[in-house]
Amino acid sequence: MSRSPSVVIVSPAQAQANNGNWRTAQRWQALLSERAAVRITAAWPDAQAGEDTVMLALHARRSAAAIAAWAQAHPGRGLAVVLTGTDLYQDIASDASAQRSLALAQRLVVLQEQGPSGLPAQHRAKARVIFQSTPAREPLAKPGDRLQAVMVGHLRAVKAPEVLWDAAQLVRERSDIGITQIGDGEAEPALARQARATAEACPGFTWAGALPHEQTLEAIRAAHVLVHTSAMEGGAHVVMEAVRCGTPVLASRVPGNVGMLGTGYTGYFPAGDGRALAELLLACRDTQQDPAQGLLAQLGAQCAERAPLFDAAAERTALLSLLDELEPAA
């Protein structure tokens, strides 16, 4: 086995995007740095391609050209494709380039434990689950006389923000329930208009717009619950951040969320169902003072059980195991 592999991470998103793919690429570069030389590029081959012995390609469709080029240069070895939510639950069903990426890879990395079941049966044996990681943070003090909920994510149709707005309308008479939504509305102005309309109609609802990451984390730490309404999800970073902050999650029951929080988690609502979300918010508030049997306490205990999955040491161990499988023989 090679003592010092040279790993290239192909990330269509680069530093200026500062999105989930870029943060994953940066974190993996750091976690693998003691074992391998690791670089990040948006396209492959490039001027340094001759030194690369392993490729980790983020996104089956968007990195398809780099994946195909690697398979031609290094047939049958050294290639892992990392699958996003749109890969798993959209592109691989209909996009030929994404389907070809699955076939060319020696390993397929999914970011939550329901991911393998989203793959075509012939490719599931190649799947490896690698949970992403984030530092643990202490929760902040939370008020006892009201329930504070927060939702984080840019306003995009796939995130189903209208589910939160429906719930806000249903609990608008409850002055003891506050809801804050964080995320910009630049991509889909119609959704921004709906967010503003909800804030005008519901005294307890605030649309804060985009906030710096550290300020967003402070809001998660200060909230009683994080709400995550996505219609489709590959393994949301914000869910992991909430769990590692000790903030329970109310999440749509879609595979990407179930794969993060577990099949037995009690904080799910049917995707698209604002009324069911409102009922969970009310149940959390109405049992808030019951630390033994209350729903909020139950969700907190369940999230605490999942928290070690998202530790950096666990992610590094999984990455090194993947590298062992991909390294060419000496």
LOZA-715475 format. One record per residue: residue in one letter; x, z, y of N, C-alpha, C, O in turn. Coordinates in pm, whole numbers, plus 50000, padded with zeros to 5 digits. Layout:
BEGIN
AXZYXZYXZYXZY/...
% end
This chain:
BEGIN
M500845000049880500005000050000500875000050124501915006650131/S500424992450223501164991750349501225005450415500205012350426/R502415009250459502565022350524502045022250666501575032550715/S502115010750733501715010350873500874997850898501374987850948/P499584998550863498734986950887498564984451036498694993551118/S498264972151069497964968351207496494964351212496094954151156/V495704972451281494254970751282493824964551413494224969051520/V493014954051405492404948251523490914951451520490234948451422/I490424957451627488994960151643488434949551736488834948651852/V487504941651686486864931451768485584937451826484664940951754/S485554938451958484404944052029483944934052134484654931852232/P482774927852115482284918652218482154925352353482334918852457/A481834938152354481774945752479483144951552509483814956952421/Q483564950252634484844955552676484634967152773483504971552794/A485714971952833485674984452910484644984253022484004994353050/Q484494972553086483574972153199482124974453157481314979053237/A481794971353032480424973552984480144988352962479044993252990/N481154995652911481035010052885479765013452807479085023252836/N479455005052707478265007552625478675013452490479835017052470/G477705014452399477985020852271479065013952191479905020652131/N479075000452188480094993252113481494996152168482434998452092/W481624995952301482944998352358483395012652331484565014852298/R482505022252345482895036152320483265038252173484175045952143/T482575031552084482935032351941484335026651919485155032751850/A484615015051978485925008851961487035017952014488065019651949/Q486825023752130487835032752187488055044952099489195048952074/R486965050952052487075063051970487785059951839488625067751794/W487445048751777488085045251651489565042251670490375045551584/Q489905036051782491325033751810492075047051814493165048151757/A491495057051880492145070051890492205077051753493225082851718/L491125076451678491075083551550492015077651446492505084751359/L492295064651455493165058051358494615057251403495485052751328/S494895061651525496205058951585497375065651512498495060651517/E497125076951445498215083551373498595076151246499705077751195/R497695068051196497915061051070498265046251088498935040451003/A497815040351197497945025851212498185022151357497865029851448/A498735010351378498745004151510497364997851529496924989751447/V496695001451637495314996951658495174991051796495604996951895/R494574979251803494294973051932492844968251934492224966351829/I492334966152054490954961652073490994948252145491734946452241/T490194938852097490104925952161488654921052159487864925452075/A488324912052249486974906452253486854894152165485754890652122/A487974887352137487944874852060489184874251971490234879852004/W489044867451859490164865851764490054852051702488944847751670/P491194844851683492584849251702493004848751848492404841751930/D494044856451878494644856552011496154856851994496654854451884/A496874859652100498334858652095498964868451997500064865951948/Q498284879751967498864889751878498284889151737498544898151656/A497534879051706496804878551579497714878651457497324883451350/G498934873351471499824872451356500244885751299500664886451183/E500134896551378500534909851330499404917351260499664927451196/D498184912651272497034920251223496904919551072497044908851012/T496634931051010496434931550865495024935850826494614933850712/V494294941850920492924946350895492094943351020492564945151132/M490864938650999489934936551111488694945151092488094945450985/L488324952251199487034959151209486264951951318486604953151436/A485234944651282484494936451377483144942851405482324944851315/L482924946151532481664952151575480654941051603480874932551689/H479554941251530478414932251553478554919451470479434911151495/A477674917951372477724906451281477474893251351478114883351319/R476544892951447476234880351515477184877551630477724866551640/R477394887251717478174884651837479664882851806480374876351882/S480144888451696481544886651656481684876251545482714875751479/A480664868151524480654858951409481834849351411482394846351305/A482224844351529483334834851534484644841351492485424835451417/A484894853551538486114860651499486104863751350487124862751283/I484944867651298484814870751156485114858451071485844859350972/A484564847051109484814834751035486284830651042486844826150942/A486904832351160488324828851174489204837851087490154833051026/W488874850751082489644859850997489504855950850490494855550777/A488284853150807488064849650666488824836950628489254835550514/Q488984827750722489744815650694491244818750687491954813150604/A491714827550775493144830850778493544840450666494654839650614/H492634849550628492914859850527491764860350426491034870250422/P491594850150347490414849350260490334861150163491284864250091/G489164867550164488884877950065489534891350088489534899649997/R490084893950206490734906950224490704911650369490674903650463/G490714924950383491004931350512489914931150615490204934050732/L488674927850581487644925850682486454935250661485824935150555/A486144943350764484934951550766484114947450887484644945850997/V482814945850868481894942650976481024954951001480414960350909/V480984959151126480234971051167478884966351220478824958251314/L477794971351162476464966351191475724975051291475644987251274/T475184968851394474394975651495472924975451454472564969951350/G472084981551536470654981451507470064967551509469264964151422/T470464959251608469934945751611470444937351495469754928251449/D471654940251447472134933651324471204936951208470644928051143/L471044950051183470344954551063468864950851064468324946250964/Y468234953051177466774952551179466224940451254465044939851286/Q467124930751281466674918551348467484906451304466944897551239/D468794906051337469554893751323469784889351179469684877351150/I470074898651088470414894350952469224888450878469384882350772/A468044890250931466864884250869466694869650906466034862150834/S467284865551019466984852051067468164844351122468084832051134/D469264850851155470394844151220471444840251117471984848751047/A471724827351108472644822451005474064827751023474744830650925/S474504829051148475874833851171476004848451130477034852351075/A474984856651156475014870651113474984871550961475694879750902/Q474194863150897474134863150750475474859150691475894864750590/R476144849450754477464845350704478474856650720479334858450634/S478384864150829479294875550848479164885550735480174890750686/L477934888350692477734897550579478434892350454479094899950383/A478294879550429478874873850308480394873850311481034875550207/L480994871950429482454871050440483144884550433484304885350393/A482464895250471483094908450481483344914550344482574912550250/Q484454922050334484684930150213483944943450221483564949050118/R483734948450341482984960850360482044959050479482354952050576/L480894965750470479904965750577479694980150620479284988550539/V479974983150745479884996750796478544998450867478184990650955/V477805008750826476565012450895476755026350952477545034250901/L476005029351058476265041451135475275052651109475285062751178/Q474425051051011473495061550970473085058950825473195047750775/E472605069450758472475068850613471315060450561471235058150440/Q470415055850648469385046450606469865031950616469175022750573/G471045029950674471545016550696471665007950572471234996350575/P472225013050461472375004350344471064998250294471054986950245/S469985005550305468705000250258468194988950347467284981750306/G468744987350466468374976250553469104963450521468804952950579/L470064964050430470844952250393470194944750278469474950750198/P470434931650267470024924450147470634930850023471764935750027/A469904930949915470334938249794471714934149747472474942549699/Q472054921449761473344916849708474534922049788475674921049742/H474284927549906475394932449989475474947649996476404952950058/R474554954749936474514969449955475724976549897476134986949948/A476294971149791477474977649730478664977649825479574985749809/K478674968749922479784968050019479604977950134480514979550215/A478454984350142478144992850258478865006250251478985012350145/R479335010750367479905023950383479265030350507479175023950612/V478835042750495478225049850607479315057550682480025065750623/I479445054750811480365062250896479565067251017479245059551107/F479245079951016478565085751132479535086151250480705089351233/Q479035082851368479835084351488479955099151524479225107551470/S480865102251614481105116351646481135118451796481335109151875/T480945130951833481035135151972481365149951974480995157051880/P482045154852077482395169152079481155178052082480135174452141/A481245189552019480185199652030480235205952169481315208152224/R479075208652224478985214952355477975226352349476975225552277/E478245236752424477325248052426476045244152501476115237352603/P474885248452451473655245952528473675253852658474325264252669/L472965248752755472795255952881471545264752874470675262652790/A471475274652963470295283252968469055274952999469095265853082/K467955278152932466735270552946465605279852990465555291352947/P464715275253075463615283853121462665287353008462435279252918/G462125299553013461175303752911459735301252947458855302252862/D459465297753074458085296353119457615281853121456495279053165/R458465272553074458055258553066458925251452964460015256052931/L458435240252916459205231852824459775220252904459045213152972/Q461085218352896461735207152964462175196952860462985199952772/A461665184752871462045173652784462825163452864462605161752984/V463765156452796464535145952861464605133952768464725135452647/M464525122152826464755109752752465865102152820465895101252943/V466795096552742467965089652796468035075652739467975073752617/G468155065852826468315052052782467815042552889466805045152954/H468525031452908468095021553005466715016152966466385015652848/L465945012153064464575007553040464604993552980464764983553050/R464464993152848464434980552774463284981252676462934991952627/A462694969752647461514969452560461814975552423460954982152366/V463024973252370463334978252236463354993552231463184999452125/K463564999852347463575014452354462165020352366461995032552361/A461155011652383459745015752387459485027152486458895037252448/P459915025852612459705036852708458235039452738457885050352784/E457375029652712455945031652738455355042852654454335048752690/V455995045952540455535056952456455695070152530454825078852525/L456815071752599457035083752679456035084452793455485095052822/W455785073052858454855072952971453435076252926452695083352995/D453045071152808451725074652754451625089752732450625095952766/A452675095452674452675109852648452625117652779451915127752789/A453365113052879453365119953009451965120153070451545130153129/Q451245109153056449875108753107448995118953034448135125353095/L449205120252904448355129152823448625143952850447745152252828/V449825147352897450135161552924450235164353074450755174753114/R449755155053158449975156353302449285168653363449675173053471/E448285174153294447615186053346448375198853314448045209553363/R449405197653231450165209453189451355211353283452355204153273/S451255220853372452345223453466453535230053398454605231353457/D453335234353271454425241053198455195231253109455955235553023/I455005218253129455765208153056456355198353157455615191653229/G457675197453161458355188053248459065177353166459615180353061/I459035165053214459675153853145460555146453245460085142353351/T461835144753209462755136953292463235124953212463645126453096/Q463195113153272463705101053209464945096453285464915095053407/I466035093953211467305089653268467625075753216467555073253095/G467975066653306468325053053266467885043153372466865045053437/D468675032453389468335023053496467305012953449467105010853329/G466645006653545465614996853516465964982953564465064974753585/E467244980053581467654967153636467354955553543467004944653589/A467484957553412467344946453318465904941553309465674929653291/E464944950553320463544946853303462734953353416462214964453400/P462624946453531461964952353649460534956753624460064966253687/A459814950053535458434954053508458374968153452457454975753482/L459364971653370459404985253314459744995353424459235006553424/A460604991453516460925000453629459675003353711459465014653755/R458844993253731457604995453805456695005253731456035013553793/Q456655004153598455825013353519456375027553527455605037153532/A457685028953527458285042253537457925048653671457565060353677/R458015040853779457665046153911456185049853917455815060053976/A455335041553857453895044453858453585057153781452715064953821/T454295059453671454085071553593454505083853674453815094053672/A455625082653746456085093853827455075097153938454895108853973/E454425087053991453435089354096452175095854039451535104054105/A451815092253915450565097253857450705110653788449725117853770/C451935114153749452145126053665453115135553736454315132553744/P452645146653788453515155853864454685161153783455745164153839/G454525162453653455605168053572456635158053525457595161753459/F456445145253559457345134653512458255129953625457805127653737/T459555128653595460545123853690461355112553628461875113953517/W461455101353698462395090853657463625092153744463585089553864/A464735096353683465955099153758466825086953778467805087553853/G466505075753711467375064053718468665066353641468755075653561/A469655057953666470945059453598471735071153656471765073153777/L472365078753568473205089953609474565088753541474655082753434/P475635094253599476925094653530476805101853395475935110253377/H477695098353303477585103653167477635118853164476845125153092/E478535124853240478635139453237477375146053290476935156353239/Q476785140153392475535145653446474405143953345473535152653334/T474405133053273473405130953168473555141353059472565146853010/L474785144053020475015154352917474535168052965473985175752886/E474735170953093474245183653146472725184553134472175195053103/A472045173353160470585173153148470135175153004469135181852978/I470875169352910470555171252767470765185752728469935191652658/R471865191552773472165205452739471145215152797470875225652739/A470565211552912469605220352979468175218552928467305226752958/A467925207952852466575205052805466255212752677467145216452601/H464965215152656464525221052529464495210552418464795213652303/V464135198152454464095187252356464555174252420464355171852539/L465185165852338465445151952374464365143552308464055145452191/V463795134252383462805124952330463475111452309464175106552398/H463255105352191463855092352161462785083552099462385085551984/T462315073652175461115066152138461395052252079460445044752057/S462625048652053462985034852019462115028751910461715035351814/A461835015751929461145008151824462135003351719461745001051604/M463395001951756464434997451664465725004151705466065004551824/E466465009451608467665017251641468665016351527468285016651410/G469945015151562470975014451460471635027851432472295029351329/G471485037451519472135050451508472505054951647473655053551689/A471555060451720471695062551863472715073251897472685084251842/H473625069851987474645079352032473995091452099474475102652083/V472905089252173472275100352246471645110352150471595122252181/V471155105952034470625115351934471735124551886471555136651876/M472875118551856474035126351812474475136151920474795147651891/E474505131752045474915140452154473975152352167474415163652188/A472675149852154471715160852164471935170952053471965183052078/V472085166151931472295175151817473545183551837473555195451806/R474595177451889475855184651910475805193852032476695202152052/C474765192252114474545201552226473565212652189473285221252272/G473055212552068472065222452028470685219752084469865228852092/T470405207352123469105203552176468335195952069468765185252028/P467205201152021466425194051919465905180751971465875178252092/V465495172151876465095158451908463665156051860463295160151750/L462885149351942461605143651902461805128651897462085122452000/A461685122551779462105108651761461055100451689460305105551606/S461005087551723460165078151650460665077151506461865077551479/R459715075851415460095074851274460465060351243459665052751187/V461675056651280462245043651244463525046351166464115057051180/P463955036851082465095039650994466335044851065467005053751015/G466655039251184467855043651253467815058151294468855064751297/N466635063451327466505077551361466465086351237467075097051234/V465745081751133465685089551009467075090550946467425100750887/G467855079950960469215080150906470135089650978471165093550923/M469805093351101470595103151176470115117351152470935126451138/L468805119351146468225132751146467775137451008467515149250988/G467685128250912467325132150775465865129550743465005129750831/T465595127150616464235123750575463275135450588462075133350605/G463775147850580462895159550586462695165250725462075175750740/Y463205158550826463105163750963461645163851008460885154750976/T461245174151081459845175851118459535171651262458425173851310/G460495165651332460285161851470460005147151492460265141951601/Y459475140251390459175126051405457735123751449456855131851423/F457525112551518456185107551546456175092651510457225086251513/P455025086951476454985072651443455455064151561455095066751675/A456265054151533456755045351640455585039551717454605034751659/G455685040151849454645034551935453485043751966452565039752037/D453505055951915452345064951925452585075652030453145086252000/G452165073052153452345082652261451525095252242451945106052282/R450365093952181449535105852157450215115452060450205127552082/A450815110051955451515118751859452715125551925453005137151896/L453405118452013454505124652086453975135852175454565146652180/A452875133452245452285143852330451925156152249452125167452295/E451395154152129451035165452045452265173452004452195185751996/L453385166751979454615173951946455135181752066455585193152052/L455065175852185455475183052305454625195552326455145206252359/L453335194152307452435205652322452745216352216452735228252247/A453005212052093453315221651987454615229052016454725241051990/C455595221852069456855228452105456635238752215457145249952207/R455865234952316455615244352426454775256252380455085267652414/D453725253752302452795264352266453385274252166452875285352151/T454465270352098455135279552005456545283152053457375287951976/Q456795280652182458145282252236458665296552224459865298752208/Q457775306152231458195320152229458275326052088458495338052072/D458105317551987458165322151848459465317351786459515306151735/P460535325451789461835320951741461935319651590462905314051539/A460955324751517461015324151371460215312451315460715304751233/Q458955311051361458065301151303457735289451397457175279451352/G458075290451524457715280151619458385266851588459485266351533/L457695255951623458225242551595459575240451662460475234651601/L459735245051784461005243251855462155249851779463235244151767/A461905261851730462945268851653463235261651522464395260751481/Q462205256551456462415249251330463265236751354464185233851278/L462935229451459463705217351488465155220651522466075213451482/G465355231651595466715235751627467535238751503468705235051495/A466915245451406467625248851282467945236151203469025234951146/Q467005226951199467245214551125468355206251190469185200451120/C468375205651322469435198251391470795204851369471805197951354/A470825218151367472085225151343472665221751206473885221051190/E471805219551109472275215650975472905201750976473825199050898/R472435192951064472965179251071474215178351157474975168751142/A474445187851245475515186851343476895183951284477645176151343/P477275189951169478615187051116478845172351078479995167951072/L477775164951054477925150751023478565143051138479185132651117/F478405148251260478825141051379480105146851439480375145151558/D480885153551357482165159251398483265148751387483235140351297/A484225149151477485295139051479486115139151351486555128551305/A486335150851292487115151351168486415143851055487075137150975/A485105144851049484345137650947484415122650970484555114850876/E484315118551096484395104251127485785098851093485905087851038/R486825106451127488185101851098488415100650948489035091050902/T487935110350871488095109750725487435097150669487995090450583/A486225094050717485525082250669486255069350709486325059950631/L486805069050831487535057350875488815055250793489135043850756/L489525066050764490745064750684490435060250543491195052550484/S489335064850487488915060350356488605045350358488955038050265/L487945040850464487675026550478488985018750488489135008250426/L489905023850565491195017050581491915015950447492515005650418/D491845026450365492445025950232491865014450148492585007950072/E490565012250164489915001650087490274987650138490254977950062/L490604986750266490844973650327492304969550332492604957650342/E493224979250327494644975950340495104966650229494784968850112/P495864956250265496424947650161497484954950082498134964050133/A497644951149958498694957149874500054953849931500274943049986/A500974963449915502334961349967503044950349889504194947149918/
% end
